[in-house]
Amino acid sequence: MLKDSEKREEIQALHTELWNELQHCDEAFAEHYMTDCLKRLRARRMQRNTLKNFIMTRGFWISVIVGSLLGPLMVVLFIWVSLWVE
């Protein structure tokens, strides 16, 4: 998290510098720029939350278990059928 980061002061200085630069820009540009930045930040957060929620679903874990068991079960089935045919 940023609030616990060692580079917190450096990033906060970047924020202050950005704010100072935006004060010299047109009001419409500054508003559009800040709105665009917030949209991208929220979209990135939503992507992370979506992936996190997907990993926590029951279907994901069932597919992981089935996928990991499918290989060994196919080998056992192949050996069993081979011994049965012989």
N, C-alpha and C positions, 0 to 999 in steps of 0.2 A: 504494500500500500504506500501511496505517496506520503501520507502523513508520518509514516515511520521510516522513510527513506533517509539515507545519509546525504543525498543530493537535494534535499527539500529546499534549502536556502537558495541554491543555484536556480532551481526551477521557479521559485517564487520571484527571484530577480528577473527571470525571463518574462514572467507574467507582468511585472511592473513595467518592463521595457516595452512590451507589446501594448500595454494600456497607454503608455506615453506616446507611442507612435500612432495609435488609433485616434488620439485626441487631435492630431494634425490632419486627419483625413475628413472627407465628406461624411456627414451624418448618415446618409443612406448607405454608403459603402461600409462604414463601421458596423451598422446594424446588420447588414446582409452578411458580412464576414463573421460576426459573432454568432448569428443564427445558424450559418452553415457549419461552423465549428461544433456547435452544440448538437446539431443533427447527426454529424459524423460520429461524435462521441457516444451519443445514445444508441446509434445503430451498432457500433462496435460492442457496447455493453449488452445489447439484446442478442447479438450473435454468441457472445460468451455464455449468456444465461440459457440460450436455446441449446447449445451443446452440452452444458452442464445438466440441464433438465433431461436431455436425451439419454445421457449416460446413467442417470439415476432411475430410469424407467425399468420396469420388470421385463418388458420385451427385449430390451438390449441385453440384459444379463442372461435371459433364456437363450438368445441367439449365440452368445459367447459360449455358454456351456454346451449347447448342441454342436456348435462348430468345433469345439475342442474335443468332443467325444466322438464325432463322426469319423475322423481319420482312424483312430484305434479300433473302433467297431467295424469298419470296413475291412481292416487287416484281419481281425479275428473271424469275421464272416467268411472271407476268402479262404483262410486256412481251414476253417470248419468244413466248408463246401468241398475243398480239395481232399480232405481226409475222408469225407463221406463218399465221394465219387470213387476214390481208390478202393 
